[in-house]
Amino acid sequence: MNYSSTRNSSLKVSSAEAILTGLAPDGGLFVPASFPKLDFEALAGKPYSEIAFNILRLFLTDYDEGFLRNAVTEVYGERFDGKAGHLEALSDDLYALELWHGPTCAFKDYALQLMPLLLVEARRMLGEQDETIILVATSGDTGSAALAGYSNVNSVKIAVFYPNNGTSLLQQLQMTTQTGKNVAVYGVTGNFDDAQRGVKRAFTDPALAEKLAARGAKLSSANSINWGRLVPQIVYYATSYLALCQKGRIKYGQPLDFCVPTGNFGDIMAGWYAKQMGLPVGKLICASNKNNVLAEFLETGQYNANREFYKTSSPSMDILVSSNLERLLCHASGSTEKVTGWMAELARDGSYQVDATVLEAIQATFEAGWCSEEAVFDEIRQAKQSYGYLSDPHTAVALRVAAEKGKGADGRPVVVLSTASPYKFSCQVLEALKQPVPDDEFDALRALEAFSGVKAPESLSKLVDKPVRFTEVIDPASISEISLKM
Ligand SMILES: *Cc1c(COP(=O)(O)O)cnc(C)c1O
């Protein structure tokens, strides 16, 4: 399987090269040249890692199959508490796909626990001698998941940039208490988009590449612009589909809808790839928070980032420039020229409009909705009352949008991707449940434990004892300079 760029169809690289470099040299994203088909039905009842192997091997064709098998077995067992792809029934029609049983309690662990293995193997396969420096812009969860994955990996260094005051305190502590000898963490003035722009600028800065080359280093990415982030996320669409077949809730072949709390459009894009591989995915419902640029785009075909940026209770979705949409635009339009044009307009004017045929192709699979802050808090309370379900604010956005889109009403079940542990956002969850909210975040975590009767994940509660190691706040313009000092 070869990969080309969303901005240049004649580029051809292997999956190892796509994973090692992260972003195409023209600033585009790597996309697969074709969609491999898989007989998902034959995998019913198989363990998570077996299904993961069967999907990965079709996209990562240059990797040794024995290596892939070992990698998925190592990653998707104990590290996820034996709960990889855990599906929780809230009602007969509504299911929560709980993706937060990994080391940092958010879905990003699925890709970022595996990625370091894929990257180190790619270095070996390609005979890479240079050091790999990974730059990560994070709205909260990517940073901690990437640090957990890449900490103390040989020949790799990682620098994480998060919006200062733009994450929850627990998210911040998950990053700033990291002990790995190859890691650095910085707060950035501005919001996630500023951090992401700073990182993208570093990636496409030829002077920086030259200076790094002189000291034997190259940049790479752990953001969802990296193809290695997307492939592992295809797996849980398949396992949840098959689990509902096993339960007898659906018959194989019946379309199943998924509602996905969305920011950078990576998670939902993995669902789209699952569908192209032959999984009977029905609608993919994109749930946005108050930063509703994607929901608007999917309804109108106009992408308009010229709008106020809101800090919300679901910070990992506080994004105005959603990178992975570029992959969908490329596949839906079939034209790298068009994509290049739209991305140039986005950079220049902050907006672009796709043509009607492209919008129609997108709407054949995608629906969208968005959720105000009031509705998020209301939904957290409703979910507890109606289903006894404790939901974090990101998941609540999707629960509300799923309810509003009327899914389930016609007897067609919907799977909501539950992307973070509620204990990562204890203060907001307590507030939503109309409980007293302690000032201290760890008191809040314990209060939520007492209220729900369920223990918080240990990786979160033990953060209280860890010393803060990183405190520096920088201007996003200095990201290039900092990567030279890594
Ligand atoms: C990253 C994240 C999202 C958004 O996922 P995308 O792939 O960026 O669309 C949603 N919820 C949580 C908790 C996240 O960490």
PDBQT file of the ligand as one rigid body, heavy atoms in Angstrom, charges set to zero:
ROOT
HETATM    1  C1  LIG A 501      -8.975  14.644  20.982  1.00  0.00    +0.000 C 
HETATM    2  C2  LIG A 501     -10.278  14.461  21.638  1.00  0.00    +0.000 A 
HETATM    3  C3  LIG A 501     -11.486  14.591  20.924  1.00  0.00    +0.000 A 
HETATM    4  C4  LIG A 501     -11.521  14.984  19.470  1.00  0.00    +0.000 C 
HETATM    5  O1  LIG A 501     -10.965  14.011  18.624  1.00  0.00    +0.000 OA
HETATM    6  P1  LIG A 501     -10.494  14.396  17.154  1.00  0.00    +0.000 P 
HETATM    7  O2  LIG A 501      -9.863  13.190  16.599  1.00  0.00    +0.000 OA
HETATM    8  O3  LIG A 501      -9.492  15.519  17.351  1.00  0.00    +0.000 OA
HETATM    9  O4  LIG A 501     -11.682  14.864  16.419  1.00  0.00    +0.000 OA
HETATM   10  C5  LIG A 501     -12.669  14.352  21.596  1.00  0.00    +0.000 A 
HETATM   11  N1  LIG A 501     -12.687  14.028  22.904  1.00  0.00    +0.000 NA
HETATM   12  C6  LIG A 501     -11.553  13.900  23.612  1.00  0.00    +0.000 A 
HETATM   13  C7  LIG A 501     -11.636  13.569  25.054  1.00  0.00    +0.000 C 
HETATM   14  C8  LIG A 501     -10.311  14.102  23.011  1.00  0.00    +0.000 A 
HETATM   15  O5  LIG A 501      -9.191  13.972  23.727  1.00  0.00    +0.000 OA
ENDROOT
TORSDOF 0
